[in-house]
């Protein structure tokens, strides 16, 4: 037997597993189910619930010779331990024999179930977990039919404890397994819940304010083996067996978490099927079995009553309801009349199919197709992005991660989680930002730069490892050089780059510097190495891969434009100054979900379907292409964006695929370099994943959904496909000294974006609309914490409360995006107390 | 006993003052080991003496020390002063009246374990005692018997006193370590044991107060001398905490191997009021209770003989009950105790102690049927062998032994007198 493999027998079945495997996992892999409550395959075992009791026997070894002792017939004598052992805490050993279904073991487990049920309430008829409840299932399989405990002696506890606004706790149902507490502490570094009191009074308490303050709290309801933890969003919503399940992909950030949308027909919704809850779908290469709370709770926009349901056309100065034929004809007419002076803007929420038809249409019109965005670098990602089969979860000792100009915890929580786990497993983390962020706690090197000098820091890192003499001006201090050394020596290096404090040129220069760093340190063209862009949307990479780019000067270009087609973007909402550019002289067609400020100015508004109402594909920032599927019918007369665009094309004599999303994708794949081999078939291929979840395995891995609809395909960057890549660094754009303050936009997970606001359950958690200042600056400007301040820029004045925070760099004011203050790139502003 | 070895304050007045302690040979042992012996030599001496843990488990102390993982530093020594077993009050007397011998024991242990930091974990209720102990430790620092580079060598030692917060379970060594680390006082999975991964995951020795107090005399007078006291397998003096229905309850220092009869009648003055003895709980609440037969009374109190008659010596807190005691009431009291003290981590103890409490309560209140005695016994046996630590296992012992030896007391309440 090799040193790394162990042979053992479980209930007569001989199996071979790696050394160190726990009995419970070994059994699971062999198809033998040992029941567990407190054990979870993604966490360290604790042996608390005692449900996994089994009989364990090991070969008797002669102490002097070290040999196994045999009986008369030559069989190795197996000594069974006098007490039952917990399978979750016992690693396998050579020749071990485990009896799961011995009389002793099953009687032991039966007794444990009886104990667990002594004070567990008979809530099944009203408990959300019913139907997907490990306690129910394991009681049926392992428990006694009756309890001898007197009903009157049952302990009564609070049943609707709000651990914060998002999660409810029923203390009577809790079986003190500790999965929730350990998940928060071990996996997401948010130890905001804990056990309090002791004995039968052991209870879950929250120490944070607001309660259960964690972006990952919803995951505890998936791994809770009973109905103790439920979400405020879904509780009392529906029975699991009443709901349909459809595979989807989250649209809130570039991670691309795999989702399952549970839907049910509702009388309240006029008989329509609506999304009842969002659940994780297992994809170990993307999001494990977790999703962040934004992905879990911010789904109501898809079924909001505010959705556009009919086409609108402008008549007599007003937008009035119309029908598709009329609206399409009118739109086409206006677009044609522009004679090629058409600008198209498509947002990052558009699927690859939407993007393709959009680009074709604009090309057909002779116009300009633009990606609506503020960050550069997608083309470099296509060249030096992460290699095929990259798994962030695989990073650890010997590897390095650089995160620059991005606050991952706010922008892509699941990546933040994977980065901290990598750091915990020994990866060297270098974090560079203008201000401290949550990631600094795990960083071996925390680099601080003045906004917007992110590029200078990146070039400083490059200078330390490069022979290029031209980089001399960017030489950095000791700390930066030490960080660079850590990156150079790493087995694997991934670089996350963001856009905090940068304008478009700055983000392009940053991306180039990061790409160059990867090239010079030879961390390109293979798995777990490469450039990762922290985009703001789910499919920005898909746009870049098709050749779409933002134009940071598009507002100027709008002056010469005579028509505009805006899809899944709201430029006017983002900056009211742009109101002059749309409508009026510029014939504007908008394909949208809601009547946004841009749509209000349009000449034709075409109602689009949300991600939940249609299928399509997204390319996440690690260049994994993933399919999402339709979960509910289109709202009213809404149509998918790719279809609307194709129908516009038909009116304009531009041939576009209008019937089959899959066929549009085929065209996309033919046009986007690297996508040639993809089709809906291979994107739907699944693979066996560990740990097993859902269905019969929901007691083991939780109620996340098994992935039967496809894990997607990750594309190789050109550097991995044999092409030599040469990306040059560029000097960062000049930063003019300012007398006032530099106003920098930051992303916050719970902002007031159009896709977040309709979720009322998140309302108490929405990031406060404040401007954050350093106390020294505030004192100098005569600003008191909490008081109103005026931000003046280019004649515009915004008033917001000030929040003083020590970590904010001097001379800088931070404000969240989508908070009502129009800002994308850093702005020179004057700040003073509000009059 | 001709002289007190552990309760020396009963021989020497004022020995809780450092000068008096030193005048009577105090700190000679510590100085000797630090200046003249290697840690391994100290371990070997203690092994040779056969000293066994006095906290209840009776594990050979020198052997426990030898389990420390080699080459892993720093190491820690923790003195378990969480004395919470019902009927145990020996450690308290030692710390109150002979504190320096205890602290010298801590120091010797630290030297043997190559630890430079030691903690005395006191139960939360020892508020005054812990503060007094701190003043004793201050005096040791002043006398340069604690601190940096002691006796001109490279060995430094700091001792800190830490207070718990009122949990019996924190006497369990891994729960104690959790509490000392500032976490919820719940036992850990073993393995790994503290000698491998203890305080802050470093090799740690956890020893009882009385165990440590044995170390100075073992060093100064030698293992051979130590073995002249007690029995072959259970050598040394033991402080027995005698309580219950005896004329003279209190701590008695006797050689291990002295019989129950000797302790209860010769030293304890026999049963008060001339009543008849009924039962003995030899290890506080944490062992089967014994019917006080002649066979039991003549059993030597050591770590082998008591298990041979179906119980445990444990921490040697001998609680004596006379004929006036309703054992079913006693079992209700122990069940209440364990239900209150269960940490709640594992299912059988958390739910089982709660259940047993309720059944015993019902029996006391006259709301129980004869079947409830079987139920109580069954619930207790259902816990056995399934718990994460010994508390659950102990909790069931008075129940099962109470029913086994004194069923009639239970039946009085259930209306089924056979």
Interface residues (C-beta under 8 A of the other chain):
Chain A: X45 X46 X47 X48 X49 X50 X51 X53 X82 X83 X84 X89 X108 X111 X112 X114 X115 X116 X118 X119 X148 X149 X150 X153 X155 X175 X176 X194 X195 X197 X198 X199 X200 X201 X202
Chain B: X167 X169 X184 X185 X186 X189 X339 X340 X341 X342 X343 X344 X345 X346 X347 X348 X350 X351 X352 X353 X354 X355 X358 X362 X375 X378 X379 X382 X385 X386 X387 X388
